[in-house]
Amino acid sequence: MKDFAAIDFETANECPASVCSVGVVVVRGGEVTDRFYSLIRPEPDYYRWFCCKVHGLSCDDTKDAPVFPYVWSRIEPLIEDLPLVAHNARFDENCLREVHRVYRMDYPEYRFYDTLQASRKAFGRTLPNHQLQTAAQACGYDLTRHHHALADAEACAMIALKLL
């Protein structure tokens, strides 16, 4: 696969619609052509300690951030007609569907590919696990800012370029 958009969401709480940041890396012709990152004011707008512990974001970080429809209006033209790639795609696809539902936005049927499944297929039991940072390292990419949405999207793009 040479043309796709890698996407990663971080959430504020247990609700899939509570996206609080997004990272997108656009790949065309096998080369990264665009990157996008934004904080998002989550809906519902509260943070659980376990989410904060994972990504380090809090209400203070997103209190003045734009809401999802505004952020998505900037992303949508970047990813038009591209398949989406995510590590554990079920999570990111569910977030995207749910936040569209919460804001009553039409949801185009995005095609998702999963680098977690690709890692399991390609590396099998040769890796201790298939977490994003492990799969990225196996593909020659050093993920130093894990759980920052843009860094995770970049790692996912590198895995996809190697394995998909």
N, C-alpha and C positions, 0 to 999 in steps of 0.2 A: 504494500500500500504506500503510495507516494503523495497522495492528496488527502488530508484529513485535518481535523481540529481536535487537539487534546484539551480536555476540560477537567477542572477540579473545583469542587465546592467544599467549603468548610461551613459547619452549622453551629448555631448558637445554643441549641438545646436538642432534645430528643425528637422534635418535629422535623420531618424532612424538608418542610417548606421554610425552615428558619435559616436559610442561607445567609451567612454574614460576610463571606468573601468568595470571589471567583477568580480563577486564573484560566486563561485560554492561550494556547500556542497553536498558530496556524502553520501547517506544513503544505507546501505546494511543490510538486516536482522533486520531492525528497529533501527540500530545504525549508528551514524555518523562515517564513516570510512576515510574520506578525506575532506580536505578543500583546496581551491585554490583562490587566489586573484591576480589580476594584473591591473596596469594602462595600458592604451592603447593609442597610438598616434592616435587621431581620423581622420576620413576621411569623409567629408571635415574637415580640421584642423583649425577650429575657434570655439570660445566659445561665446555663448549668455549669457547676464547678468542673465537672469532668470534661466538658467541651473546652472550657477556658484552659484547663491543664494541657490539653492536646495541642491546641493551636495558639494559645497565648492571647487571644482577642477577648475583649470585654465590652460592656455597654459604653464605656468611655471612648473606645475606638470607633464605634459605629453610630454614636448618637447624632452626628451631623452627616452621616453617609447617605447617599441617594437610596431610594427604594428600588426594588428589583425591576419593575417595568422600565425605569429610566436606564438602568445598567444594561438590561437585555436589549434595549433599542440600539445601544452602541455595539453589542456583541453580534447581534443577528446578521448585519451585513457582512461581517468578517467571516462567518461560518456558512453562509448561504451555499446550499447544494453540497456541502461537505459532510461525510460521515463523522461522527463524534467518537473519540477514543477516551477511555478512562480506565484507571486501575481500580478494579472492583466496580465495574460499570453499573451494576445493579443499584448501588448507593447513589451515584451521581445522576443516573437516569431518573430514579425515584425523586430525588431532590428537584430536578428540573420539572418533572411532571407536576409535583405537588405545589411548587411555587407558582407555576402557571395557573393551576386550579385556584389557589388562594386569591390571586389577583384577577381571576376570571379572564385570563388571556387565552387565545386560541393556541393549542399545542400542535405544532407540526410533528409528524411522525419521524422524529430524528432516528437515524440508524446508528446504533452504538456498537462499538467493538471493545472487547475487554482485554487489557494487557495482563491482568491477573491470570485469566484462563490461558492466555498465550504463554505466559511464564511457566505455568504448570505443565503445559504440553511440551514446551521446548526443553525445559530443564529437569522436569520430573523430580526425582529424589536426590539430585545432585546438589540442590540448595537446601539449607536448613529450614527455610520457609520461603514464601513467595510474596512477602510484603514489598511495598513499593521500593523502599531503599535497598532491599536485597536484590530484587530483580534488576533495578537500575545499575547496581554495582556489577552484576553479572553481565550486563550489556555494555560495560565500560563507562558508565556515567556516575559521577560522584554527587549524590544528593546531600547537600550540606544544610539546607533549610527545610527539612521535612515538616509537613503540615502548614507551610506557607502555600497558598493555593497556586500561585504562579510557579514556584519552584517544583511543586508536585506535578503540575501540568507539563513543565519542561521535561521532567524525568519520564513521565508517561509518554511523551512524544518520542524521546530517545529510545525507549523500549519498543514502541510501536514501529519505529523505523528499522530496528533490528529484527523483530520477531513477526510482524504482520505483513 
